[in-house]
Amino acid sequence: MKDVIVLTIKGFIMGLANIIPGVSGGTLALTLGIYEKFIQAISHFFSKIKENIKFLLPIGIGMVLAIISMSRIIDASYSNFPIPTTMFFMGLVMGGVPLLIKKVKGQKETKEISSYLILSLSFVFVILLALSEQLFNVSFKADLINMNFTKYIMLFIVGIITAATMVIPGISGSLVLMLLGYYYPVLKVVKSLTKFQNLTQNFMIATVFGIGILLGIILIAKLIEFLLEKYEVKTYFGVIGFILASIIAIPIATINSIQNLEFNILQIIIGLIFLSIGLIIGNKLGDE
């Protein structure tokens, strides 16, 4: 029973991550210590179906509960307490970094230049992604109000892309959604569903988007599993680069998404407290 509760909590945190721009669900799965098993359970779902359901179901329930119950709360937290909220998620990510370092410590590949080149490239990629609006003036707007067949196809494809970023540590699905112009429209659909508004169309949108996410997770899980089997240490160096960059990308995403962001001493002090709480939770759950 304890394992089920812990997995549900971890799934809940992953679900929260997928709502927050700049925070990666894959990163938190890794720092919470369930990433490899999560990938294996998806990739080989039917080979050990009972065991995999027992593992994935609590995580899935936690994620769905987080997305349904916390969308409005997170939106309010970002609007009213952006700095503490941002720093809490930074703490969650930072809390799992020691776990990653342990995975590569002592391996011969840690002395190879190529490993650090992979780390650097993955780091730069995430930073460029976070800064893409400022650097490349990239800005898209999606319309989920007047839906037609073409828009549903696009939504399905965006779901696959979002799933890839959910599974790959360090890349934020919500940040990519924001860059593609789908973040706020999708969040609005989720909010409307929780209020039982416009149920038919919103349910259809959520279903198409969800199927895209499910397919994307399966495809990317296969790729990640292959990389971990063939190039484990180098893959983790890439992941470490992603995660270190995501710690920087989280506040960048907050600054990008909140207009007229104000800094004051009280918010920074409270933010540091929440950063510490996030560190403790991330570190503790990573050891469970």
Secondary structure, DSSP 4 states (H G I P E B T S, - for coil): -HHHHHHHHHHHHHHHHTTSTT--HHHHHHHTT-HHHHHHHHHTTTTTHHHHHHHHHHHHHHHHHHHHHHHHHHHHHHHH-HHHHHHHHHHHHHHTHHHHHHHHTT-GGGG-HHHHHHHHHHHHHHHHHHTHHHHH--------SS--HHHHHHHHHHHHHHHHHHHSTT--HHHHHHHHT-HHHHHHHHHHHHTT-SHHHHHHHHHHHHHHHHHHHHHHHHHHHHHHHHSHHHHHHHHHHHHHHHHHHHHHHHHHHSTT----HHHHHHHHHHHHHHHHHHHHHHT-
